[in-house]
Amino acid sequence: MAKESMKAREVKRKKLVEKYAAKRAKLKAEGDYIGLSKLPKNSSAIRMHNRCTLTGRPKGYMRQFGLSRITFREMASAGLIPGIKKASW
């Protein structure tokens, strides 16, 4: 499970990305790279981490489900994910 501080940092980054998205798009379209460099670094969407929605784990993330591989496997074994059957894993 991820530390609460790491989860909070990701939430903060997400808010910054949403806040500056329009401004970033405008500056990129104009080609104003000096203006882009003056924006906060964490306002870039590339600095976001994908994290498991249940555990906050950053590694082994499955984008289609929004879960880490471990959580996905546990839920699939318990029959909580529709359409997924347990194979030989």
N, C-alpha and C positions, 0 to 999 in steps of 0.2 A: 504494500500500500504506500502511496506517495505521501510525502510530508505535507502538512497543511500549508506551510509557507510556499512550497512549490506550486500547489494548486492555486493559491492566492495570486502568485506572480503571473500565472497563465491567465487568470481572470482579468488582471490589470492590463496585460498585454492585449487581450481581446477588446477591451474597452478603448484602448488607444488606437487600435487598428480601425475600429468602427468610427471613431471620432475623426481621424485624419484620412479616411479612404477617399472622400471626394476631393480633398485638397491635393492628395498625392496624385490622383488620376489627372487632375488639371495641370499640375506641374510637369508630369511626365509627357502629357500631350503637347505642352508648350516647349518641352526640351530644356526646362530650367533646372539643371542638375545642381546648381548652387543653392537654389531654394529648397530642393529635396534634401540636400545635406544638412540644412538647418533644422529640419523636422526631427523629432525624437527618434532615436534608432529603433525603439520598440514599437513604433507606429507602423513598421513594415510588416506585412502579412507573412513574409518569409521567416520571421523570427518566432512564429507560433509553433507549438508542439502539439501533435495529436496525442490525446490522452484518453485512456479507458474512462467511460462515463461512470462506471461503478467504483473502480478502485483507484483511478488516477494514474495507473501505470503507463509510462511513456513508451516502453519497448514492446515489440510484438503486437502492435496496434493493427486491427483489421478495420479498414476504413468503411467497408460495406455495412458492418454491424455496429461500429463505434465502440468496440470492445477490445480488450487485450486477448491474446490467444489463450491464456490460461482461463480467464473468465468465460470466454466463448466455449471452451471445452467443458467446463463445469456445467454451464447452462444447457449445452447440447445433450450432455449425458443425463441431465435431470428432465429433459424433454421440454424446456422452457422456450426454445427457439423453434417456431413452426417451420416445417419443411426440411429440417436437418435430422438425418438419421445417424446413429452411431455406427461407424464403420470400424475397420480394424485399426485402431490407433492405440 
